[in-house]
């Protein structure tokens, strides 16, 4: 089970990241991950599709493309989901209490690799080898 402290720690270990406001993390000026409480329209859409809207903390995270988003949702629906608000956007919603810390690290690192400046990504990957 991951927490907001885990998100802060993981994001904080990546270059050029900041927490612009509580639970709003960026790499440079680009949004990376954020707290995304469900809106009434989200709850209605989920219910209309026969899905029980989750309770608890929800994290939004950028992914590389919609294919990745749909694969995550299909492979692990107990952890990942989406709403019509995110149709057309490469972002996935995460039930924070359901994801383990290792999975969260992988997800946020992949998001960072997608959103960070290319030169910084190359340096990061070179240093990681």
Rosetta blueprint (number, residue, H / E / L):
1 X L
2 X L
3 X L
4 X H
5 X H
6 X H
7 X H
8 X H
9 X H
10 X H
11 X H
12 X H
13 X L
14 X L
15 X L
16 X L
17 X E
18 X E
19 X E
20 X E
21 X E
22 X L
23 X L
24 X E
25 X E
26 X E
27 X E
28 X L
29 X L
30 X E
31 X E
32 X E
33 X E
34 X E
35 X E
36 X L
37 X L
38 X L
39 X L
40 X H
41 X H
42 X H
43 X H
44 X H
45 X H
46 X H
47 X H
48 X H
49 X L
50 X L
51 X L
52 X L
53 X L
54 X L
55 X L
56 X L
57 X L
58 X E
59 X E
60 X E
61 X E
62 X E
63 X L
64 X L
65 X L
66 X H
67 X H
68 X H
69 X H
70 X H
71 X H
72 X H
73 X H
74 X H
75 X H
76 X L
77 X L
78 X L
79 X L
80 X E
81 X E
82 X L
83 X L
84 X H
85 X H
86 X H
87 X L
88 X L
89 X L
90 X L
91 X E
92 X E
93 X E
94 X E
95 X E
96 X L
97 X L
98 X L
99 X L
100 X L
101 X H
102 X H
103 X H
104 X H
105 X H
106 X H
107 X H
108 X H
109 X H
110 X H
111 X H
112 X H
113 X H
114 X H
115 X H
116 X L
117 X L
118 X H
119 X H
120 X H
121 X H
122 X H
123 X H
124 X H
125 X H
126 X H
127 X H
128 X H
129 X L
